[in-house]
Amino acid sequence: MFSGFLTIAPSCGVCGLTLAHEDAGDGPAVFVILIYGFLMAGLAAWVELSYEPPFWVHAVIFVPLILGGSALLLRPFKATLVALQYKHRVAGFENEPDGPAGR
């Protein structure tokens, strides 16, 4: 499905489904910010209230956690949004036929 880290391939290498017209837009980033950001903010608040570490400890722990976790979550969220677009036949998938596997 992907030809790069977040770049969608023009078509699926397995089933041949045309993916060139998909439009996930900023949806994956918004979901990652809202869901993962909420979890990380809660975790940072819990660490602060429980242990009261200096600021540099927060920076050492949470900067890599936030950047790495966000980067790792973008790809599955983008794939999920493209799959939902296909399932509900929107964003260019309106005329795609159902395959033998029932995609």
Biotite code that builds the C-alpha atoms (Angstrom):
import biotite.structure as struc

atoms = struc.array([
    struc.Atom([0.000, 0.000, 0.000], chain_id="A", res_id=1, res_name="MET", atom_name="CA", element="C"),
    struc.Atom([2.863, 2.383, 0.779], chain_id="A", res_id=2, res_name="PHE", atom_name="CA", element="C"),
    struc.Atom([5.713, 3.279, -1.550], chain_id="A", res_id=3, res_name="SER", atom_name="CA", element="C"),
    struc.Atom([7.462, 5.408, 1.095], chain_id="A", res_id=4, res_name="GLY", atom_name="CA", element="C"),
    struc.Atom([7.059, 6.104, 4.783], chain_id="A", res_id=5, res_name="PHE", atom_name="CA", element="C"),
    struc.Atom([3.740, 7.937, 4.291], chain_id="A", res_id=6, res_name="LEU", atom_name="CA", element="C"),
    struc.Atom([3.490, 7.965, 0.494], chain_id="A", res_id=7, res_name="THR", atom_name="CA", element="C"),
    struc.Atom([0.663, 5.855, -0.906], chain_id="A", res_id=8, res_name="ILE", atom_name="CA", element="C"),
    struc.Atom([1.605, 3.758, -3.936], chain_id="A", res_id=9, res_name="ALA", atom_name="CA", element="C"),
    struc.Atom([-0.348, 4.373, -7.166], chain_id="A", res_id=10, res_name="PRO", atom_name="CA", element="C"),
    struc.Atom([-1.838, 0.880, -6.886], chain_id="A", res_id=11, res_name="SER", atom_name="CA", element="C"),
    struc.Atom([-1.805, -2.083, -4.534], chain_id="A", res_id=12, res_name="CYS", atom_name="CA", element="C"),
    struc.Atom([0.988, -4.539, -5.246], chain_id="A", res_id=13, res_name="GLY", atom_name="CA", element="C"),
    struc.Atom([-1.188, -7.512, -4.246], chain_id="A", res_id=14, res_name="VAL", atom_name="CA", element="C"),
    struc.Atom([-4.658, -6.908, -5.671], chain_id="A", res_id=15, res_name="CYS", atom_name="CA", element="C"),
    struc.Atom([-4.046, -4.063, -8.146], chain_id="A", res_id=16, res_name="GLY", atom_name="CA", element="C"),
    struc.Atom([-6.529, -1.663, -6.533], chain_id="A", res_id=17, res_name="LEU", atom_name="CA", element="C"),
    struc.Atom([-5.936, 1.867, -7.800], chain_id="A", res_id=18, res_name="THR", atom_name="CA", element="C"),
    struc.Atom([-4.910, 4.044, -4.864], chain_id="A", res_id=19, res_name="LEU", atom_name="CA", element="C"),
    struc.Atom([-3.772, 7.125, -6.789], chain_id="A", res_id=20, res_name="ALA", atom_name="CA", element="C"),
    struc.Atom([-6.975, 9.016, -5.968], chain_id="A", res_id=21, res_name="HIS", atom_name="CA", element="C"),
    struc.Atom([-7.033, 8.386, -2.205], chain_id="A", res_id=22, res_name="GLU", atom_name="CA", element="C"),
    struc.Atom([-7.309, 11.494, -0.061], chain_id="A", res_id=23, res_name="ASP", atom_name="CA", element="C"),
    struc.Atom([-6.556, 10.940, 3.616], chain_id="A", res_id=24, res_name="ALA", atom_name="CA", element="C"),
    struc.Atom([-5.474, 14.580, 3.895], chain_id="A", res_id=25, res_name="GLY", atom_name="CA", element="C"),
    struc.Atom([-4.615, 15.711, 7.412], chain_id="A", res_id=26, res_name="ASP", atom_name="CA", element="C"),
    struc.Atom([-6.903, 13.137, 9.028], chain_id="A", res_id=27, res_name="GLY", atom_name="CA", element="C"),
    struc.Atom([-4.156, 10.787, 10.277], chain_id="A", res_id=28, res_name="PRO", atom_name="CA", element="C"),
    struc.Atom([-2.215, 13.659, 11.861], chain_id="A", res_id=29, res_name="ALA", atom_name="CA", element="C"),
    struc.Atom([-5.333, 15.005, 13.553], chain_id="A", res_id=30, res_name="VAL", atom_name="CA", element="C"),
    struc.Atom([-6.209, 11.612, 15.047], chain_id="A", res_id=31, res_name="PHE", atom_name="CA", element="C"),
    struc.Atom([-2.638, 11.053, 16.238], chain_id="A", res_id=32, res_name="VAL", atom_name="CA", element="C"),
    struc.Atom([-2.497, 14.514, 17.813], chain_id="A", res_id=33, res_name="ILE", atom_name="CA", element="C"),
    struc.Atom([-5.837, 14.113, 19.562], chain_id="A", res_id=34, res_name="LEU", atom_name="CA", element="C"),
    struc.Atom([-5.498, 10.513, 20.751], chain_id="A", res_id=35, res_name="ILE", atom_name="CA", element="C"),
    struc.Atom([-1.766, 10.082, 21.332], chain_id="A", res_id=36, res_name="TYR", atom_name="CA", element="C"),
    struc.Atom([-1.345, 13.682, 22.475], chain_id="A", res_id=37, res_name="GLY", atom_name="CA", element="C"),
    struc.Atom([-4.056, 13.195, 25.084], chain_id="A", res_id=38, res_name="PHE", atom_name="CA", element="C"),
    struc.Atom([-2.349, 10.055, 26.379], chain_id="A", res_id=39, res_name="LEU", atom_name="CA", element="C"),
    struc.Atom([1.094, 11.674, 26.496], chain_id="A", res_id=40, res_name="MET", atom_name="CA", element="C"),
    struc.Atom([-0.228, 14.801, 28.235], chain_id="A", res_id=41, res_name="ALA", atom_name="CA", element="C"),
    struc.Atom([-1.884, 12.601, 30.859], chain_id="A", res_id=42, res_name="GLY", atom_name="CA", element="C"),
    struc.Atom([1.286, 10.576, 31.328], chain_id="A", res_id=43, res_name="LEU", atom_name="CA", element="C"),
    struc.Atom([3.410, 13.733, 31.638], chain_id="A", res_id=44, res_name="ALA", atom_name="CA", element="C"),
    struc.Atom([0.992, 15.177, 34.205], chain_id="A", res_id=45, res_name="ALA", atom_name="CA", element="C"),
    struc.Atom([1.038, 11.934, 36.178], chain_id="A", res_id=46, res_name="TRP", atom_name="CA", element="C"),
    struc.Atom([4.862, 11.846, 36.182], chain_id="A", res_id=47, res_name="VAL", atom_name="CA", element="C"),
    struc.Atom([4.994, 15.493, 37.265], chain_id="A", res_id=48, res_name="GLU", atom_name="CA", element="C"),
    struc.Atom([2.481, 15.089, 40.064], chain_id="A", res_id=49, res_name="LEU", atom_name="CA", element="C"),
    struc.Atom([3.894, 11.781, 41.303], chain_id="A", res_id=50, res_name="SER", atom_name="CA", element="C"),
    struc.Atom([7.643, 12.363, 41.100], chain_id="A", res_id=51, res_name="TYR", atom_name="CA", element="C"),
    struc.Atom([8.161, 16.117, 40.540], chain_id="A", res_id=52, res_name="GLU", atom_name="CA", element="C"),
    struc.Atom([11.249, 15.620, 38.331], chain_id="A", res_id=53, res_name="PRO", atom_name="CA", element="C"),
    struc.Atom([13.251, 18.557, 36.914], chain_id="A", res_id=54, res_name="PRO", atom_name="CA", element="C"),
    struc.Atom([12.308, 19.863, 33.489], chain_id="A", res_id=55, res_name="PHE", atom_name="CA", element="C"),
    struc.Atom([15.204, 18.148, 31.722], chain_id="A", res_id=56, res_name="TRP", atom_name="CA", element="C"),
    struc.Atom([13.880, 14.751, 32.818], chain_id="A", res_id=57, res_name="VAL", atom_name="CA", element="C"),
    struc.Atom([10.562, 15.512, 31.135], chain_id="A", res_id=58, res_name="HIS", atom_name="CA", element="C"),
    struc.Atom([12.440, 16.580, 28.001], chain_id="A", res_id=59, res_name="ALA", atom_name="CA", element="C"),
    struc.Atom([14.596, 13.434, 27.953], chain_id="A", res_id=60, res_name="VAL", atom_name="CA", element="C"),
    struc.Atom([11.627, 11.129, 28.485], chain_id="A", res_id=61, res_name="ILE", atom_name="CA", element="C"),
    struc.Atom([8.769, 12.755, 26.606], chain_id="A", res_id=62, res_name="PHE", atom_name="CA", element="C"),
    struc.Atom([10.374, 14.372, 23.538], chain_id="A", res_id=63, res_name="VAL", atom_name="CA", element="C"),
    struc.Atom([11.520, 11.020, 22.078], chain_id="A", res_id=64, res_name="PRO", atom_name="CA", element="C"),
    struc.Atom([8.315, 9.309, 23.241], chain_id="A", res_id=65, res_name="LEU", atom_name="CA", element="C"),
    struc.Atom([6.107, 11.908, 21.571], chain_id="A", res_id=66, res_name="ILE", atom_name="CA", element="C"),
    struc.Atom([8.101, 12.224, 18.338], chain_id="A", res_id=67, res_name="LEU", atom_name="CA", element="C"),
    struc.Atom([8.736, 8.498, 17.922], chain_id="A", res_id=68, res_name="GLY", atom_name="CA", element="C"),
    struc.Atom([5.237, 7.419, 18.897], chain_id="A", res_id=69, res_name="GLY", atom_name="CA", element="C"),
    struc.Atom([3.626, 9.973, 16.610], chain_id="A", res_id=70, res_name="SER", atom_name="CA", element="C"),
    struc.Atom([5.779, 8.916, 13.669], chain_id="A", res_id=71, res_name="ALA", atom_name="CA", element="C"),
    struc.Atom([5.000, 5.242, 14.267], chain_id="A", res_id=72, res_name="LEU", atom_name="CA", element="C"),
    struc.Atom([1.247, 5.865, 14.535], chain_id="A", res_id=73, res_name="LEU", atom_name="CA", element="C"),
    struc.Atom([0.875, 7.997, 11.390], chain_id="A", res_id=74, res_name="LEU", atom_name="CA", element="C"),
    struc.Atom([1.241, 5.085, 8.977], chain_id="A", res_id=75, res_name="ARG", atom_name="CA", element="C"),
    struc.Atom([-1.421, 2.779, 10.512], chain_id="A", res_id=76, res_name="PRO", atom_name="CA", element="C"),
    struc.Atom([-3.826, 5.692, 10.922], chain_id="A", res_id=77, res_name="PHE", atom_name="CA", element="C"),
    struc.Atom([-3.346, 6.665, 7.260], chain_id="A", res_id=78, res_name="LYS", atom_name="CA", element="C"),
    struc.Atom([-3.889, 3.062, 6.148], chain_id="A", res_id=79, res_name="ALA", atom_name="CA", element="C"),
    struc.Atom([-7.046, 2.885, 8.258], chain_id="A", res_id=80, res_name="THR", atom_name="CA", element="C"),
    struc.Atom([-8.450, 6.070, 6.732], chain_id="A", res_id=81, res_name="LEU", atom_name="CA", element="C"),
    struc.Atom([-7.735, 4.845, 3.196], chain_id="A", res_id=82, res_name="VAL", atom_name="CA", element="C"),
    struc.Atom([-9.414, 1.509, 4.044], chain_id="A", res_id=83, res_name="ALA", atom_name="CA", element="C"),
    struc.Atom([-12.450, 3.365, 5.403], chain_id="A", res_id=84, res_name="LEU", atom_name="CA", element="C"),
    struc.Atom([-12.609, 5.467, 2.244], chain_id="A", res_id=85, res_name="GLN", atom_name="CA", element="C"),
    struc.Atom([-12.632, 2.294, 0.178], chain_id="A", res_id=86, res_name="TYR", atom_name="CA", element="C"),
    struc.Atom([-15.200, 0.565, 2.407], chain_id="A", res_id=87, res_name="LYS", atom_name="CA", element="C"),
    struc.Atom([-17.608, 3.502, 2.251], chain_id="A", res_id=88, res_name="HIS", atom_name="CA", element="C"),
    struc.Atom([-16.841, 4.233, -1.431], chain_id="A", res_id=89, res_name="ARG", atom_name="CA", element="C"),
    struc.Atom([-15.735, 7.865, -1.060], chain_id="A", res_id=90, res_name="VAL", atom_name="CA", element="C"),
    struc.Atom([-12.779, 9.961, -2.274], chain_id="A", res_id=91, res_name="ALA", atom_name="CA", element="C"),
    struc.Atom([-12.479, 8.340, -5.710], chain_id="A", res_id=92, res_name="GLY", atom_name="CA", element="C"),
    struc.Atom([-13.343, 4.767, -4.743], chain_id="A", res_id=93, res_name="PHE", atom_name="CA", element="C"),
    struc.Atom([-16.968, 5.095, -5.906], chain_id="A", res_id=94, res_name="GLU", atom_name="CA", element="C"),
    struc.Atom([-16.474, 3.108, -9.110], chain_id="A", res_id=95, res_name="ASN", atom_name="CA", element="C"),
    struc.Atom([-14.109, 0.423, -7.789], chain_id="A", res_id=96, res_name="GLU", atom_name="CA", element="C"),
    struc.Atom([-15.512, -3.103, -8.219], chain_id="A", res_id=97, res_name="PRO", atom_name="CA", element="C"),
    struc.Atom([-15.525, -5.596, -5.394], chain_id="A", res_id=98, res_name="ASP", atom_name="CA", element="C"),
    struc.Atom([-12.779, -8.135, -5.937], chain_id="A", res_id=99, res_name="GLY", atom_name="CA", element="C"),
    struc.Atom([-13.011, -11.918, -5.594], chain_id="A", res_id=100, res_name="PRO", atom_name="CA", element="C"),
    struc.Atom([-11.895, -11.680, -1.965], chain_id="A", res_id=101, res_name="ALA", atom_name="CA", element="C"),
    struc.Atom([-14.721, -9.244, -1.240], chain_id="A", res_id=102, res_name="GLY", atom_name="CA", element="C"),
    struc.Atom([-12.231, -6.518, -0.330], chain_id="A", res_id=103, res_name="ARG", atom_name="CA", element="C"),
])
